[in-house]
Amino acid sequence: MQYDLIVIGSGPGGYVAAIRASQLKMKVAVIEMAELGGVCLNWGCIPTKSLLKSAQVYNYMKHSADYGIEIHGDLKADFGKVIERSRKVAEGMSKGIQFLIKKNRIDHIKGFGRLAGSNSIEVTAEDNSKSTITAKHIILATGARSRELPGIKQDGKKIIGYREAMTLEKLPESMIVVGSGAIGSEFAWFYASMGTKVTLIEYMPSIVPLEDEEVSAQLAKSFRKTGITVMTGASVESAEIDGDICKVAVKTQKGNENIEAEIILSAVGVTPNTSGIGLEENGIEMGEGKVKVDRFYRTNLEGVYAIGDIVGGPALAHVSSAEGIICVEKIGGLNPEPLNYKNIPACTYTNPEVASVGLTEKSAKEQGLDIKVGKFPFSASGKANAAGEKDGFVKLIFDSKYGELLGAHMIGANVTEMIAEIVVARNLETTGHEIIKSVHPHPTMSEALMEAAAAAYGEVIHL
């Protein structure tokens, strides 16, 4: 069968691109060997949020006395059932994607897809049989996998990646988490909240190193309060397994340390899935291990496109989805705006949560910009006090001359929901005074956005 579009990969980039193409009256097929929905729905974004929610509920129950509620008897978390719930949530979401694929009359071809030319794909089925399908357009959306450090080779049992971290059979007594990006920080908080003794090791001077320095410092403070040992400016030199114990040699600014734990979680980012899919054989241009594309995700090979983790943007699910829509709309003859990568929100779902978009205070100053900075702590928020969620703050950065909102950096409860307001505001070129004059509901956590903007202009009321 001749298709208008074939998508290799069914993650948040692939399935979204396929559905949008179907809406534009294209005949579409998706090639996927594993579960529909990709890593995000099955082994990433969704199941981890389920785990984090269970840990949050457990945390609330452990501190129920703070809310005037006493629990009589032993409070126990059934780790197996927590994992089971997470897997059921993931399975449910994957079935939802199956429904959407069928609803939009998209063919699901189960197998491994390999580019065999500008208009053809070789598909290897589970029984190793091969077939070739053709299309006018092909989108590569093969995603990424857990990255391995040379000295910390994953064995899937004692030295694990994020997939194994979601399906451990029992709660480990101790764990070393290497890397404090979103994946490492979220798992560090989850396991520490469930009762594991966690050591978080970060090579950079601060955890969540891409975030504003004040946000990083606040998260480290909150982590230590939770019982997590935080080591920054530290590198893992080697890791070895001795019976049931993992031994890690860590180089720090103060010297070398030897740390032991039951499990090592390697969370040092992801590696794009670019091998074995026919890129080199078809002369697809690469750069720094990723596929080179233009603003509409066209590769140098006519009719072949690439989106998501295998191209140069941030490896985030919502970025992949946006890229997929733009790519397909261009193929479909529409006139989409190229994606503004300077206005992409980043979220870390720890407790407290972290969310940001745009320039940090440090990067704005390094660019020589004249800025106004407004900061409002949740300790001054009525809703945060009532909820018992006083840790954190909202920090907004404005251009002094024109009032442009250059960046927002938040840490606290529900800030991953609040960041969307800032993304929209920046997209509409909203100024600081327009935020101040936009009435925010009381009492809400989102009032902190209005108050932070007011603080930047010396008009803050509740601080």
Secondary structure, 3 states (H helix, E strand, C coil): CEEEEEEECCCCCHHHHHHHHHHCCCCEEEECCCCCCHHHHHHCHHHHHHHHHHHHHHHHHHCHHHHCCCCCCCCCCCHHHHHHHHHHHHHHHHHHHHHHHHHCCCEEECCEEEECCCCEEEEECCCCCEEEEEEEEEEECCCEEECCECCECCCCCCEECHHHHCCCCCCCCEEEEECCCHHHHHHHHHHHHHCCEEEEECCCCCCCCCCCHHHHHHHHHHHHHHCCEEECCCEEEEEEEECCEEEEEEEECCEEEEEEECEEEECCCEEECCCCCCCCCCCCCEECCEECCCCCCECCCCCEEECHHHCCCCCCHHHHHHHHHHHHHHHCCCCCCCCCHHHCCEEECCCCEEEEEECCHHHHHHCCCCEEEEEEEHHHCHHHHHHCCCCCEEEEEEECCCCEEEEEEEEECCHHHHHHHHHHHHHCCCEHHHHHCCCCCCCCCCHHHHHHHHHHCCCCCCC
